[in-house]
Amino acid sequence: MLLLVIVLFSLFYLFQINRMTYALVVQKEIPEEKHSKIFRTINVLITILLVSFYVEVSLAM
């Protein structure tokens, strides 16, 4: 049950972060060539954050 809740939360969170990143990229007029690198970096960092969150929550139980 906990895994399902965390996965749903993570998907929602990643979607929101990507939406905000897209808004930032458009607002700052960053060239198209750099978009994939920016999104990849942010997604990797957020994934690390979410995995560490899951590990911390699962070890606390």
C-alpha positions, 0 to 999 in steps of 0.5 A: 500500500505504501509503495502505491501511494509513493509511486502515485505521489512521485508521478504527480510530483515529476509531472509538476516539476517537468511542467515548471521546468518547461515554463522556465525554459520558455520564459528564459528562452533557452535554446532548443538544443539544451532542453533535453539536457536540462530535463534529463538533469532535473529528472535524474535529481528528482528521481534520486530525491524520491528514491531516498524519500522512499528508503527513509520512509520504508526504514522508519516503519 
